[in-house]
Amino acid sequence: MSPEPLPPVAPEVLAEAVEQLTARLRGKLDAAVAECAGRAVAGPGGAVEVRFGEDTLVTLRPGPSGAVTEAAQAVCSCLLAPRCLHRAAVLGAAPLADPEAPGAPLPADAPAPPESGPPAPAPEPPDGSPSPAAASGAAPRPIAVASGEVPPSLTPAQAGAVSALWQAAAEALAAGVTAGGTVVQAELLRAAHSARIAGLPRAEAAALRVVRGLRNAREQSRGQRLSDLTAAFRELLAGVAGLASGTAGPDMAGTARRAYEQGGSLRVLGLCREPVLSATGYGGVTTHLLGPDGGFHTLSDVRPGGVSRAKGAGTASVALGGAVLDHAGLARGGLLIAGATVSADGRLGAGRGVRATPVRGVDWSEEPVAALFARPVREAVASALDAAAGGDAAPGLLGCDVEVLGAAGDHLVARVLGGGPVVRLAVAHPHPELPHAANLRRIGGYAGLALRVLGRPDPERAATLRPLAVGPVPDAAYSLRLPEEWRGRADLGYDRLQGAHFPRPEPAAGGAPVPVGPDPLADAPLWRVRRLLEAGVAGGRRAVAEAARAADRAALAVPMRRAGLTGAADLAERLAAEADRRPRDSFGRLTDASSDAYARAWLASAVHLDAAERFLVTASWS
């Protein structure tokens, strides 16, 4: 009998099952979870069964949503049930259900609403002077909540949930990936559920991202990056700290569901299509649109199906107000929408009263779209990166005209026309079944090609743009020659550029290597702080202490002070000292086992590093 995938499980169900275990059974839980792999089989009536030995059977009966949302839907035949190891292990091996849509895991790569994560701090120059909050550790200080000092912006229930979530997140950070097993994850899930009940869905969403990241890292899932989990911890701790301090804005709590407001009559013009791929098996398309005020809007169609769904969705019909149009036509056309509903992040809703009529699109060389490419690149980059200040949201779109200099490794090197900087053009979606990489390779063979590019700046790499679509530069002698029906642009995730789309003569074979400009982010010694923070996420508090002991501590701070990054050096040293601080009494017992101070030191260093790196990335576009 072929294995059956386990259904998603609501976080609170797993947390309750782990809480019921004795200390002895909790020590065996991670090994039992690992044994569940491949054991699930289909049972009668849509149930999923996992057998342990000859006499023990765990049965999961998902509800109408396809997820296990109640404790009664998970039963075990052993005598210890429901306080048994078998039941908790099966629930721990199942994927987590998303609170908003319990039947499906959250698409990790889909564009996220702004309420899904706390806002990152504003950019500040890495001049060695950390912000007062980062330098003193005052920002991440929810201790006042624990001691009964409730911020005026929170109710008593919310204050208690924030305090519990901070403590659970601090313990998970101190444990790291190596020790962050099912028990640690369950404590974080319990705190996240409390935050949800208290009306703090943004904090809950941030906690669930951390738990999913811990799971993927422990399972060594393909595509999981330690830097992503580090960012998830930073966003969770910073968001909870902002709530606890009372300095958070009114939108910090978030909303359980994305709010759509009436936009009246709205005319939008298509810009491009972008494939959407998720590590959890979702796939689809997002069509980017331009509003009458120059703001960006999106219309997405993302469902289970992976890369095949992403490839087919590019020509799927648009589900909006009965419009007889597909996404390919919308990307090069437009819509006149009556009764439009728009979310805060520009997503268009498809309510009952929405009516949409297709209208003629415009070429990228025509207004108002042409204004996107006339904006100064430094100003446009700062605006695009500000759009990602919500942590999980993708950067906004950036348009510019460039001259291709050639290929260099896994990216292209180009110079922004009009005396702009040298930038790197990197693949937006590297999946081999999508044409992004093939299109960029072909473009790289035409040195001197003038190219109009629409894409996203990479917030983690200096002067790097990930193109979504390209087109010819108006009045340029050596530029693309696209078919008239393409309306002056090619969607790199769907259209395949051919030889006929490029100017003559053909490029010469070979050629001199393309010089790559300086990378201020890679050249700065901030990588030492990044490595220390990621070491803490991977190995926990002990890994930070061991990595910065003895002579290594001087090697950590001295290069940064020489480069003028005294703030980063001070915070890194404070983190290392706090990680190594384990006071004990005369009997060798810990006198302060709390991870609170360590989490505050880690967060202060992480927030400062994020701001410094964002500043360097923005400066690299000058």
Number of C-alpha atoms within 10 A of each C-alpha: 7 9 14 15 15 26 24 23 32 24 28 22 24 30 25 17 21 28 16 15 19 12 10 9 17 20 14 12 23 18 13 21 21 14 14 20 15 13 18 21 17 18 14 8 7 12 17 22 23 25 18 14 7 6 8 15 17 22 22 28 22 21 16 10 12 17 26 28 24 15 16 11 16 24 19 23 16 17 9 12 14 19 19 20 24 27 28 31 25 29 28 29 22 20 20 27 22 19 22 14 12 21 22 23 23 24 20 17 16 22 17 17 20 25 27 24 29 29 23 19 15 13 19 17 16 22 13 18 17 25 15 10 14 22 19 14 19 15 24 27 24 29 16 14 23 18 9 11 14 20 18 12 17 20 13 16 14 24 25 21 28 30 24 23 28 30 23 24 29 24 23 28 28 27 22 23 23 13 18 25 23 26 21 21 27 24 24 28 28 25 28 31 27 22 27 21 14 19 20 24 26 26 31 31 26 25 31 25 23 27 27 19 22 27 21 18 20 16 11 11 12 9 9 17 13 18 15 15 23 21 20 23 27 26 27 27 31 27 24 32 24 21 30 31 22 16 14 17 11 9 12 22 27 21 16 17 10 18 14 18 13 13 14 12 14 16 19 25 27 27 27 28 31 24 29 27 27 20 17 16 17 24 26 26 26 24 22 23 28 21 17 12 9 13 10 18 22 21 21 23 20 21 19 18 17 18 21 15 22 28 22 15 25 26 17 18 17 21 17 21 19 13 17 14 20 16 25 22 23 29 24 26 23 24 22 17 23 18 19 24 22 21 18 14 19 19 21 22 23 19 13 9 10 19 18 23 16 18 15 13 19 19 20 25 19 11 10 16 21 15 13 20 19 12 14 14 20 16 13 21 28 21 15 21 23 19 17 17 19 20 23 26 21 23 23 18 22 25 26 23 24 23 23 25 24 23 24 15 9 12 20 24 24 27 18 19 16 10 7 17 18 23 25 26 26 23 23 20 20 13 13 10 13 20 20 27 21 18 20 21 16 15 21 22 20 23 19 17 24 26 24 26 24 25 23 23 31 21 22 14 19 23 26 22 27 21 26 25 22 22 24 25 23 16 9 11 11 19 22 25 15 18 12 9 9 16 17 21 26 25 27 26 30 23 18 15 20 11 11 11 15 20 15 11 8 10 14 9 6 7 10 6 10 15 11 15 12 12 14 16 21 13 9 15 21 22 16 18 23 18 14 23 25 22 22 25 28 25 18 23 27 16 22 26 21 15 17 22 14 10 9 11 17 13 12 23 24 15 17 22 16 11 14 15 23 20 23 30 25 19 26 28 20 18 28 28 18 20 25 18 13 13 11 12 9 7 6 8 11 12 11 12 10 14 20 21 17 23 29 25 25 32 27 29 29 27 21 28 23 19 19 23 25 26 19 24 25 20 17 20 21 14
